[in-house]
Amino acid sequence: MKRLLEASWLRAVAFALGLLVLWQIASDLKVISPIFFPPPSKTLLELYRQIVEGTIWTPLVETSLRMFYGWVLASLSGVMLGAAIGSSPAARDFLNPLLEFVRPLPASAIIPPAILFLGLSNTMSVTVIAFGAIWPVLLASVYGFASVSRQLVDVAAALRLTRIQFMVKIAIPGAMPDILAGARVSLAIALILAVVTEMQASQPGLGQNILLAQRSYRSAELYAGVVVLGLMGFVINYALQLIEAWALRWRPVHS
C-alpha cells in the first residue's frame, strides 16, 4: 500500500512538472501570449523577489488572519448550532426549511449590505467569511449529532448521564468525523472569501495585490499571488488532515 501511494504521488508530481514545462515552452515560443500567460520561470522569479524583499509577508499575514478568524467563528458557531439542532427532532423540523433557504445564498452577495452596515473594516470581512464558511460545519454537525445511535442514547439514559455528560462522552465523539470533514471544507471556503472580500472591499491582502496586478497588467505578479494562495490551501488542508488523523486515531483503520 505504501509503495502504491508513493508511486501515485510521484506520478502526480511528474504530471504537474510536465504541464509546467509545456507552459514554459509554449510561452517561450509565443504559442500563448507571454503578456497574459507569463512563463513559470518568470512567475517564480517574481515570487522569489517578493520573498527576498519581504513584500509578500504583510499581505500574506493579513489574508491568513482574516481567513483564520472567520473560520474559527464559523466553526464554533456551526458546531454549537449543529449540536442544538441535530439533538432535537423538533428543532430540525422547524429550522430545516429556513436552513435550506439561507444555505444557497452566495456569501459574496452579502458583501454590499455588510459594507453598508459595518463599513470597509476587518469586522465586515470576518463577518462575510464566517457567514459563508459556517454552512459545511453546521450541516455536518447537524447530521453528525442526529446520527447518534439510538442504542447509545438508551445506554446513556440507563446510566443516568446528564445532558452535558452525554454530549461530551457520546454525542461529540460520535459526530466528530462529520464535524472535522465539514471544518476542512469550511476552511477552503474561508480562504476563498478572504480573497473575495479583499478584492471587493479594498482590504489589504493577497486578494488586493492580485487585483491591482491584474489592473496594471503585471501578470507575473498576479500569477505569483495565485501560486501563494495555492500553496496556502495545500499546506492548510494537509495540516487539517494530520489533525483529523490524530483526533480520530481511535477509529479502526480499514486497509
C-alpha positions in Angstrom: 0.0 0.0 0.0 2.8 2.4 0.9 4.6 1.7 -2.4 1.3 2.4 -4.3 0.9 5.7 -2.5 4.5 6.7 -3.3 4.1 5.8 -6.9 0.8 7.7 -7.2 2.5 10.7 -5.5 5.4 10.6 -7.9 3.1 10.3 -11.0 1.1 13.3 -9.8 4.3 15.4 -9.3 5.7 14.3 -12.7 2.4 15.2 -14.4 2.4 18.7 -12.7 6.0 19.3 -13.7 5.2 18.2 -17.3 2.4 20.8 -17.5 4.8 23.5 -16.3 7.4 22.5 -18.9 4.8 22.6 -21.6 3.6 26.0 -20.4 7.2 27.3 -20.4 7.9 26.1 -23.9 4.6 27.5 -25.2 5.2 30.9 -23.7 8.8 31.0 -24.9 7.7 30.1 -28.5 4.8 32.7 -28.1 2.3 30.0 -28.9 0.4 31.6 -26.0 0.7 35.3 -25.1 3.6 35.8 -22.6 1.8 39.0 -21.5 -1.3 37.3 -20.2 0.4 33.9 -19.6 3.9 34.6 -18.5 6.3 31.6 -18.3 6.5 29.8 -14.9 10.1 30.8 -14.7 9.2 34.5 -14.7 6.4 33.9 -12.1 8.8 32.0 -9.8 11.4 34.8 -10.2 8.8 37.3 -9.2 7.8 35.2 -6.2 11.4 34.9 -5.2 11.8 38.7 -5.4 8.8 39.3 -3.2 10.1 36.8 -0.6 13.6 38.3 -0.6 12.4 41.9 -0.4 9.8 41.0 2.2 6.8 42.4 0.3 4.9 39.2 0.4 4.7 38.7 4.2 2.4 41.6 5.2 -0.4 40.7 2.8 0.1 37.0 3.5 -0.4 37.6 7.2 -3.4 39.9 6.6 -5.2 37.3 4.4 -4.3 34.5 6.8 -5.7 36.3 9.8 -9.0 37.2 8.2 -9.4 33.6 7.0 -8.5 32.2 10.4 -10.8 34.5 12.4 -13.7 33.9 10.1 -13.1 30.2 10.1 -12.9 29.9 13.9 -16.1 32.0 14.3 -17.9 29.8 11.7 -16.6 26.6 13.2 -17.6 27.4 16.8 -21.0 28.8 15.8 -21.6 25.9 13.4 -20.8 23.2 16.0 -22.9 24.8 18.7 -25.9 25.4 16.4 -25.5 22.0 14.8 -25.5 20.3 18.2 -28.6 22.2 19.3 -30.5 21.4 16.0 -29.2 17.9 15.5 -30.0 16.8 19.0 -33.6 17.9 18.8 -36.0 16.4 16.2 -38.4 19.3 16.8 -35.7 21.9 16.1 -34.8 20.1 12.9 -38.4 20.1 11.7 -38.8 23.8 12.5 -35.4 25.1 11.2 -34.8 22.9 8.2 -36.8 25.0 5.7 -35.0 28.1 6.9 -31.6 26.5 6.6 -32.4 25.3 3.1 -33.5 28.8 2.1 -30.4 30.6 3.5 -27.8 28.0 2.7 -27.7 28.5 -1.1 -27.3 32.3 -0.7 -23.9 33.2 -2.1 -21.7 34.8 0.6 -20.4 37.4 -1.9 -24.0 38.6 -2.3 -24.0 39.9 1.3 -20.8 41.9 0.9 -22.6 45.1 -0.2 -25.1 45.1 2.8 -22.2 44.1 5.1 -20.2 47.1 3.9 -23.3 49.3 4.4 -23.7 48.2 8.0 -20.1 47.5 9.0 -18.1 49.7 6.7 -14.8 48.8 5.0 -13.4 47.1 8.0 -11.9 43.8 9.1 -15.1 43.2 11.1 -17.0 43.2 7.8 -14.6 40.8 6.2 -14.7 38.4 9.1 -18.5 38.5 9.2 -18.8 37.7 5.5 -16.2 34.9 5.8 -18.0 33.4 8.8 -21.3 33.5 7.0 -20.1 31.7 4.0 -17.9 29.2 5.9 -20.4 28.2 8.6 -22.6 26.0 6.3 -20.4 23.0 5.9 -19.7 22.8 9.6 -23.3 23.5 10.6 -24.8 20.9 8.2 -22.1 18.3 9.0 -22.7 18.9 12.8 -26.5 18.6 12.4 -26.0 15.3 10.5 -23.4 14.0 13.0 -25.4 14.7 16.1 -28.7 13.5 14.5 -26.9 10.2 13.6 -26.0 9.2 17.1 -27.2 5.6 17.6 -30.4 5.2 19.4 -28.8 2.3 21.3 -26.2 4.8 22.7 -29.0 7.2 23.7 -30.7 4.4 25.6 -27.5 3.3 27.3 -26.9 6.9 28.4 -30.4 7.1 29.8 -29.9 3.8 31.6 -26.6 5.1 33.1 -28.4 8.3 34.0 -25.9 10.5 32.3 -26.5 14.2 32.5 -27.0 16.2 29.3 -23.5 17.5 29.4 -22.0 14.1 30.1 -24.0 12.7 27.2 -22.7 15.4 24.8 -19.1 15.1 26.0 -18.8 11.3 26.2 -21.2 10.1 23.4 -22.6 12.8 21.1 -19.4 14.8 20.3 -17.1 11.8 19.7 -19.8 10.3 17.5 -20.2 13.5 15.5 -16.5 14.3 15.4 -15.8 12.7 12.0 -18.6 14.7 10.3 -17.5 17.9 12.1 -13.9 17.6 11.1 -14.9 16.9 7.5 -17.1 19.9 7.4 -14.3 22.0 9.0 -11.9 21.1 6.2 -14.4 22.2 3.5 -15.2 25.3 5.6 -11.6 26.4 5.7 -11.3 26.3 1.9 -14.3 28.5 1.7 -12.9 30.8 4.3 -9.7 31.3 2.2 -11.8 32.0 -1.0 -14.0 34.5 0.8 -11.0 36.2 2.4 -9.6 36.9 -1.1 -13.0 38.0 -2.4 -13.6 40.5 0.4 -10.2 41.9 -0.2 -10.9 42.4 -3.8 -14.4 43.9 -3.4 -13.8 45.9 -0.3 -10.2 47.2 -0.9 -8.9 45.4 2.1 -5.1 44.9 2.2 -4.0 41.4 1.5 -3.2 38.9 -1.3 -6.6 39.5 -2.9 -6.0 43.2 -3.3 -2.4 42.6 -4.6 -3.8 40.2 -7.2 -6.5 42.7 -8.3 -4.0 45.6 -8.5 -1.6 43.4 -10.5 -4.4 42.5 -12.9 -5.4 46.1 -13.4 -1.9 47.2 -14.2 -1.1 44.2 -16.4 1.7 42.9 -14.1 0.9 39.3 -15.0 3.9 37.7 -13.3 3.0 39.4 -10.0 -0.6 38.2 -10.5 0.4 34.6 -11.0 2.8 34.8 -8.1 -0.1 35.7 -5.9 -2.1 32.8 -7.2 0.7 30.5 -6.5 0.9 31.7 -2.9 -2.8 31.1 -2.4 -2.5 27.6 -3.9 0.4 26.8 -1.5 -1.6 28.2 1.4 -4.6 26.0 0.6 -2.4 22.9 0.1 -0.5 23.4 3.4 -3.7 24.2 5.4 -5.5 21.2 4.0 -2.6 18.9 4.8 -2.3 20.3 8.3 -6.0 19.6 8.9 -5.7 16.1 7.6 -3.0 15.5 10.2 -5.2 17.0 12.9 -8.1 14.9 11.7 -6.0 11.7 11.7 -4.8 12.4 15.3 -8.2 13.4 16.6 -9.8 10.2 15.1 -7.0 7.8 15.9 -9.4 5.8 18.0 -11.3 4.7 14.8 -10.3 1.4 13.3 -8.3 1.8 10.1 -9.5 -0.2 7.1 -6.9 -1.0 4.5 
